[in-house]
Amino acid sequence: MDSGPSLPASAPVVIIGGGIIGTSTLYHLALRGVEGVLLERKKLASGTTWHAAGIVGQLRDSSAQTELGKYTARLFRTLEEETGQSTGYKQNGTINLALSPVRHEQNLRAHDHAKRMGIEAQLLDAQALASYWPWIERDDVLSAFYVPSNGQVNPLDTTVALAKGAKSRGGQIFEDTKVQRLEIDKGRVVGVVTDHGTIRTDRVLLAAGMWSHHFAKAHGITLPLHAAEHFYIVTEPMDGLPADQPILNIAEERTYWKEDAGKLLIGGFEALGKPYGADGIPEHFEFDELPFDLEHVSP
Ligand SMILES: Cc1cc2nc3c(=O)[nH]c(=O)nc-3n(C[C@H](O)[C@H](O)[C@H](O)COP(=O)(O)OP(=O)(O)OC[C@H]3O[C@@H](n4cnc5c(N)ncnc54)[C@H](O)[C@@H]3O)c2cc1C
């Protein structure tokens, strides 16, 4: 112990986990004048965050969530001006196809919801859809819902930008610092024990992603959160695929399609997800990828 960073003796808030959630929270606390401490067992974004497709949608089921989505899209633009660190945000828009009456109804509702929430959106006719995605077989498409101000970010760069913004306002980040357990007194947290010492605090945010379930369980708390593997395919570079190609979502096929460095990335959500890490996440996990499972994905 103690060849690493020197931790503060106490902190108003300790955040466990340096993924997008922990880092964003540290940044937003700092914006409000709270100088929190973030602890990350390996490197920032080395859990799930670095690997995300980074698709940014604003329209959600509730108005509150949609306001949050709008705020986030704005933040991805302003964060670079503020910190000098690019988030890689590009506003290439999203198109949601409906191949069934239920999804068509959902597209119509989303269109109304967008209007109410002040988000520019369009229902594309066949010709307009063809101009954005000429490769689509359009015979079974009932509607296509386009939101031009949605887009995609580079999640790793975004995490670094949030960290930079937080640190410039007094937030502290310690990498290679694993939280081992919470210290509890009379049912309330009083400290966070790490492999580099203990920090006294009465406020802790557990933002440890797929590690959170086991961490909480060790403290007698059931957290209904379980990791599942996520699969995608990347093509070879494709001629004629513009960098601002809108992201395509096809709910009936459970797929999303996006441009990724001149290639096409196709991600999917299976009808029956494949759980990951039921017995815990391997200790060495850091920027890791899982083996491709063709048998599971091919349906
Ligand atoms: C291939 C793929 C594509 C995706 N695409 C999208 C997308 O397009 N849009 C979208 O919104 N989401 C997407 N996601 C989901 C998104 O990546 C996650 O929801 C998000 O990154 C979770 O962030 P997090 O901060 O909760 O967790 P993580 O990024 O996993 O961060 C948790 C951190 O906690 C640290 N930690 C754990 N235990 C401890 C401990 N005891 N002490 C200290 N530190 C600890 C870990 O090392 C890790 O860095 C995608 C995910 C994948 C895998």
PDBQT file of the ligand as one rigid body, heavy atoms in Angstrom, charges set to zero:
ROOT
HETATM    1  C1  LIG A 301     -20.359  -1.816 -27.512  1.00  0.00    +0.000 C 
HETATM    2  C2  LIG A 301     -21.194  -0.829 -26.689  1.00  0.00    +0.000 A 
HETATM    3  C3  LIG A 301     -21.928   0.160 -27.316  1.00  0.00    +0.000 A 
HETATM    4  C4  LIG A 301     -22.676   1.093 -26.575  1.00  0.00    +0.000 A 
HETATM    5  N1  LIG A 301     -23.321   2.102 -27.221  1.00  0.00    +0.000 NA
HETATM    6  C5  LIG A 301     -23.934   3.084 -26.532  1.00  0.00    +0.000 A 
HETATM    7  C6  LIG A 301     -24.505   4.216 -27.174  1.00  0.00    +0.000 A 
HETATM    8  O1  LIG A 301     -24.443   4.328 -28.400  1.00  0.00    +0.000 OA
HETATM    9  N2  LIG A 301     -25.119   5.175 -26.434  1.00  0.00    +0.000 N 
HETATM   10  C7  LIG A 301     -25.187   5.060 -25.078  1.00  0.00    +0.000 A 
HETATM   11  O2  LIG A 301     -25.738   5.964 -24.442  1.00  0.00    +0.000 OA
HETATM   12  N3  LIG A 301     -24.648   3.994 -24.415  1.00  0.00    +0.000 NA
HETATM   13  C8  LIG A 301     -24.026   3.011 -25.115  1.00  0.00    +0.000 A 
HETATM   14  N4  LIG A 301     -23.480   1.937 -24.450  1.00  0.00    +0.000 N 
HETATM   15  C9  LIG A 301     -23.660   1.847 -23.011  1.00  0.00    +0.000 C 
HETATM   16  C10 LIG A 301     -22.662   2.750 -22.277  1.00  0.00    +0.000 C 
HETATM   17  O3  LIG A 301     -21.344   2.405 -22.688  1.00  0.00    +0.000 OA
HETATM   18  C11 LIG A 301     -22.803   2.548 -20.770  1.00  0.00    +0.000 C 
HETATM   19  O4  LIG A 301     -24.126   2.712 -20.372  1.00  0.00    +0.000 OA
HETATM   20  C12 LIG A 301     -21.961   3.554 -19.994  1.00  0.00    +0.000 C 
HETATM   21  O5  LIG A 301     -20.648   3.618 -20.503  1.00  0.00    +0.000 OA
HETATM   22  C13 LIG A 301     -21.928   3.187 -18.546  1.00  0.00    +0.000 C 
HETATM   23  O6  LIG A 301     -21.122   4.127 -17.882  1.00  0.00    +0.000 OA
HETATM   24  P1  LIG A 301     -20.777   3.954 -16.354  1.00  0.00    +0.000 P 
HETATM   25  O7  LIG A 301     -20.002   5.149 -15.961  1.00  0.00    +0.000 OA
HETATM   26  O8  LIG A 301     -22.027   3.615 -15.612  1.00  0.00    +0.000 OA
HETATM   27  O9  LIG A 301     -19.903   2.608 -16.284  1.00  0.00    +0.000 OA
HETATM   28  P2  LIG A 301     -18.358   2.311 -16.706  1.00  0.00    +0.000 P 
HETATM   29  O10 LIG A 301     -17.910   3.076 -17.895  1.00  0.00    +0.000 OA
HETATM   30  O11 LIG A 301     -18.205   0.830 -16.796  1.00  0.00    +0.000 OA
HETATM   31  O12 LIG A 301     -17.578   2.883 -15.466  1.00  0.00    +0.000 OA
HETATM   32  C14 LIG A 301     -17.527   2.259 -14.210  1.00  0.00    +0.000 C 
HETATM   33  C15 LIG A 301     -16.110   2.433 -13.680  1.00  0.00    +0.000 C 
HETATM   34  O13 LIG A 301     -16.073   2.049 -12.323  1.00  0.00    +0.000 OA
HETATM   35  C16 LIG A 301     -14.783   1.546 -12.072  1.00  0.00    +0.000 C 
HETATM   36  N5  LIG A 301     -14.857   0.748 -10.838  1.00  0.00    +0.000 N 
HETATM   37  C17 LIG A 301     -15.540  -0.400 -10.635  1.00  0.00    +0.000 A 
HETATM   38  N6  LIG A 301     -15.392  -0.823  -9.376  1.00  0.00    +0.000 NA
HETATM   39  C18 LIG A 301     -14.588   0.064  -8.760  1.00  0.00    +0.000 A 
HETATM   40  C19 LIG A 301     -14.049   0.154  -7.436  1.00  0.00    +0.000 A 
HETATM   41  N7  LIG A 301     -14.316  -0.777  -6.504  1.00  0.00    +0.000 N 
HETATM   42  N8  LIG A 301     -13.247   1.206  -7.151  1.00  0.00    +0.000 NA
HETATM   43  C20 LIG A 301     -12.959   2.153  -8.084  1.00  0.00    +0.000 A 
HETATM   44  N9  LIG A 301     -13.439   2.101  -9.339  1.00  0.00    +0.000 NA
HETATM   45  C21 LIG A 301     -14.249   1.077  -9.679  1.00  0.00    +0.000 A 
HETATM   46  C22 LIG A 301     -14.492   0.706 -13.308  1.00  0.00    +0.000 C 
HETATM   47  O14 LIG A 301     -13.095   0.450 -13.495  1.00  0.00    +0.000 OA
HETATM   48  C23 LIG A 301     -15.082   1.579 -14.409  1.00  0.00    +0.000 C 
HETATM   49  O15 LIG A 301     -14.115   2.424 -15.026  1.00  0.00    +0.000 OA
HETATM   50  C24 LIG A 301     -22.730   0.987 -25.173  1.00  0.00    +0.000 A 
HETATM   51  C25 LIG A 301     -22.009  -0.032 -24.527  1.00  0.00    +0.000 A 
HETATM   52  C26 LIG A 301     -21.235  -0.929 -25.271  1.00  0.00    +0.000 A 
HETATM   53  C27 LIG A 301     -20.433  -1.984 -24.554  1.00  0.00    +0.000 C 
ENDROOT
TORSDOF 0
